[in-house]
């Protein structure tokens, strides 16, 4: 069963470009994963600190493996210092 994931996050304004660079690395590397069906990153038009991920993974196991990758761990290290709050993550099914 495919896993649909939407994640939203807000960088602190002074770290927006640094966070964006880390997120873009996540996109580039995640798309190389065999179980990645979709991995899209969006940035707010009016509020550049807003980022939204839309992802589709082949399975829950694939998503768990993804979360162990170095580029995801690099992002996790930023959360406390460079984001306004922890990301909001939503797991959904397609209707």
KEKE-151142 format. One line per 3 residues: number of its first residue (from 1); their letters; for each residue x, y, z of N, C-alpha, C. Coordinates in pm, 1 decimal. Each point is the difference from the previous one (the first is absolute). Example, Ala and Ser with C-alpha at 12.3 -4.5 7.8 and 13.67 -1.06 7.14 Angstrom:
<pts>
1> as> 1319.0:-569.0:780.0:-89.0:119.0:0.0:90.0:120.0:0.0  -35.0:105.0:-72.0:82.0:119.0:6.0:-77.0:109.0:73.0
</pts>
This chain:
<pts>
1> xxx> 84.1:-117.9:0.0:-84.1:117.9:0.0:89.1:125.0:0.0  -29.5:91.9:-89.5:75.2:125.2:-5.1:-26.3:84.0:123.5  102.3:73.4:41.3:-10.1:92.9:111.2:8.2:141.3:-56.5
4> xxx> -101.1:79.8:28.4:-4.2:140.2:-41.9:35.3:84.9:121.0  92.3:91.4:-18.2:46.7:82.0:110.7:5.4:145.4:-45.3  -53.7:87.1:83.2:13.6:143.9:-19.6:62.9:55.6:126.1
7> xxx> 104.3:77.0:-15.7:68.4:60.9:114.8:11.5:149.5:-23.9  -29.4:76.6:103.7:16.5:144.7:-7.2:97.1:43.0:107.8  80.3:101.1:-32.7:94.6:51.8:98.2:26.1:146.3:-28.5
10> xxx> 44.1:69.2:102.6:34.7:141.3:-10.1:140.4:19.9:53.6  86.7:53.8:-84.6:134.2:34.9:46.6:-6.2:130.9:78.0  95.5:19.0:86.3:17.4:132.9:58.3:50.2:89.1:-113.2
13> xxx> -46.2:124.2:-8.4:34.2:84.8:-115.4:149.3:9.2:-29.7  82.1:8.6:102.9:143.4:16.1:-22.2:67.8:-127.7:-52.9  -72.8:-112.5:2.9:57.0:-126.5:-46.0:-69.1:-54.5:-125.7
16> xxx> -87.2:78.4:-60.1:-80.2:-50.2:-112.3:85.6:-55.9:-113.0  101.8:70.9:-42.2:81.4:-47.7:-112.6:77.9:-125.9:36.8  49.7:-7.2:120.8:72.3:-119.5:44.1:-93.0:-120.9:7.0
19> xxx> -117.5:19.0:56.4:-98.0:-109.1:7.9:-40.6:-42.6:-140.1  -24.4:95.3:-86.9:-38.2:-30.7:-137.9:105.4:-86.6:-68.3  126.0:30.6:19.6:108.0:-78.9:-60.9:-1.5:-143.7:51.1
22> xxx> -21.5:-17.7:129.0:-7.0:-134.8:57.1:-121.1:-74.2:-56.6  -113.3:67.9:-10.8:-121.1:-62.5:-54.4:18.9:-39.4:-145.7  68.2:83.0:-76.8:24.9:-32.9:-140.2:92.1:-121.5:-13.7
25> xxx> 93.9:-14.5:91.4:83.0:-121.4:1.2:-87.1:-121.2:29.5  -92.8:13.7:93.7:-91.9:-109.9:31.3:-78.6:-41.5:-124.1  -46.3:97.2:-76.2:-76.6:-30.1:-121.5:87.2:-77.0:-98.3
28> xxx> 116.4:53.2:-26.6:90.2:-62.4:-98.2:33.3:-144.5:39.2  35.1:-20.8:125.4:40.2:-133.5:44.7:-118.8:-94.4:15.1  -111.6:50.9:49.3:-117.4:-85.0:20.7:-54.1:-54.2:-131.0
31> xxx> 5.2:80.0:-103.0:-49.8:-44.3:-131.1:82.6:-115.8:-56.7  118.8:-21.4:52.2:84.1:-111.9:-43.2:-41.8:-131.6:64.7  -77.0:7.9:107.3:-41.2:-120.7:70.7:-101.1:-78.6:-84.6
34> xxx> 20.9:-128.9:-9.2:-83.3:-86.0:-83.9:-147.1:6.6:39.0  -28.9:9.4:128.8:-138.1:-3.6:48.5:-69.0:136.2:-2.8  69.5:101.4:-46.6:-57.4:135.0:-7.3:-81.9:13.1:-128.5
37> xxx> -128.3:23.8:15.2:-87.9:20.7:-115.1:-8.5:148.5:-33.0  -11.4:83.1:102.4:-6.9:145.0:-18.2:65.4:67.2:118.7  73.7:108.2:-27.6:63.3:77.0:107.1:10.1:143.5:-49.8
40> xxx> -95.4:82.1:38.2:-9.3:137.3:-48.4:14.3:97.5:115.9  70.0:109.2:-23.5:18.7:106.1:97.6:-56.8:129.1:-56.1  -77.4:69.9:83.8:-57.7:128.6:-37.3:40.2:103.9:104.2
43> xxx> 8.3:125.4:-44.1:32.0:110.3:91.0:-110.2:104.6:-11.2  -34.2:61.0:113.2:-102.6:103.2:1.2:34.9:115.6:-91.8  -101.8:57.1:-62.5:19.6:114.8:-88.5:12.1:128.0:81.9
46> xxx> -93.4:20.5:91.5:3.7:121.1:81.5:90.0:-15.8:121.6  0.3:-117.4:58.4:81.5:-27.0:118.2:105.7:-103.5:-38.6  119.3:45.7:-27.7:108.0:-87.0:-48.1:50.9:-96.8:106.7
49> xxx> -43.0:17.3:125.1:42.5:-92.7:105.3:-82.1:-128.7:-0.3  -107.4:-3.6:-78.7:-89.5:-116.0:-5.1:47.8:-97.8:-107.8  13.4:-126.6:39.7:34.9:-107.3:-92.9:-99.6:-113.7:16.2
52> xxx> -36.7:-61.7:-112.3:-95.1:-110.9:2.1:56.5:-113.1:-85.9  3.9:-118.7:58.6:38.1:-120.6:-73.1:-124.6:-79.5:-32.9  -3.3:-56.9:-119.4:-101.8:-96.9:-38.2:74.9:-122.6:-49.2
55> xxx> -23.8:-110.6:69.9:76.2:-121.8:-27.5:-93.5:-118.9:-18.2  44.9:-95.0:-79.4:-66.0:-129.6:-11.1:109.3:-106.2:5.3  -19.7:-97.4:89.1:94.8:-110.0:18.6:-70.4:-131.6:-25.7
58> xxx> 75.1:-98.9:-46.3:-57.3:-130.6:-32.2:-58.5:-71.6:120.8  57.3:23.7:118.3:-45.7:-71.1:119.4:46.3:71.7:125.7  -55.1:-39.9:111.3:43.2:55.1:128.0:145.5:-36.8:28.0
61> xxx> 39.0:-120.4:-37.3:138.4:-43.8:19.7:95.9:87.0:-80.7  -38.3:33.5:-121.6:84.1:86.1:-83.4:14.7:138.9:61.5  -107.6:51.3:56.2:6.4:130.7:65.6:89.7:-5.9:123.2
64> xxx> -9.1:-108.1:75.2:86.6:-15.7:117.6:146.2:-5.2:-40.9  30.0:-70.1:-107.9:137.8:-6.8:-50.3:46.4:138.2:-46.8  -87.1:71.5:-67.3:29.2:136.2:-44.9:39.4:88.3:118.3
67> xxx> -73.3:-11.3:108.0:24.9:84.9:116.5:134.0:-27.2:67.7  67.3:-106.9:-36.2:131.1:-31.9:56.8:115.4:52.3:-84.6  -29.0:55.5:-115.5:104.9:45.2:-91.6:71.8:123.3:55.0
70> xxx> 125.1:18.7:-40.1:82.8:110.1:51.3:-61.5:136.7:-25.5  -63.7:19.4:-114.2:-55.6:131.2:-33.2:-123.3:32.0:83.6  -71.7:-101.1:45.0:-111.8:23.1:91.3:54.5:30.2:139.2
73> xxx> 103.3:-70.9:39.4:62.3:25.3:130.5:62.0:139.8:5.7  57.0:47.6:-111.8:51.8:137.0:-5.2:-112.4:100.5:24.1  -116.0:-26.7:-58.4:-114.6:88.2:21.3:-45.9:-2.1:145.8
76> xxx> -7.2:-117.5:59.5:-45.7:-13.5:138.5:85.3:86.2:93.1  128.1:10.2:-29.5:90.0:80.3:83.1:-35.5:149.3:-2.4  -71.6:45.5:-101.9:-36.6:141.1:-13.4:-125.8:37.7:78.1
79> xxx> -81.9:-96.0:31.4:-134.7:27.8:48.7:-2.3:93.7:120.2  73.2:-31.3:104.2:-8.0:79.7:122.5:52.0:142.2:-18.1  106.1:16.0:-76.4:64.3:130.3:-10.4:-52.1:86.8:-114.2
82> xxx> -36.1:-60.6:-113.1:-22.6:79.9:-120.2:-143.7:1.5:-50.2  -87.5:-75.3:67.4:-141.7:4.2:-34.3:-77.0:69.7:110.7  -112.9:59.6:-37.0:-82.6:68.6:98.5:-64.7:-98.4:97.8
85> xxx> -27.9:-120.8:-48.0:-58.2:-107.4:81.1:20.3:-130.7:-75.1  -31.3:-108.0:64.0:14.4:-130.5:-65.2:-91.8:-7.0:-122.5  42.4:-71.0:-105.3:-84.7:-14.1:-118.5:-132.5:-67.8:34.3
88> xxx> -103.8:35.7:-73.8:-128.6:-69.6:7.6:-0.4:-103.9:-110.3  -26.4:-124.4:36.6:3.7:-109.6:-97.0:-135.0:-69.4:-1.6  -52.9:-19.5:-120.6:-130.1:-62.4:-18.5:15.4:-122.5:-89.2
91> xxx> -48.2:-112.6:47.8:-4.1:-123.4:-78.2:-143.1:-17.5:-47.8  -16.3:-18.0:-130.8:-134.8:-6.8:-54.8:-12.9:-116.3:-99.5  -122.5:-26.0:-37.6:-28.3:-94.3:-107.8:-68.1:76.4:-111.3
94> xx> 18.1:-46.3:-119.8:-59.7:66.4:-115.5:-144.7:-45.5:-12.6  -89.9:95.6:-16.1:-142.0:-31.9:-14.9:-38.8:-4.6:-146.4
</pts>
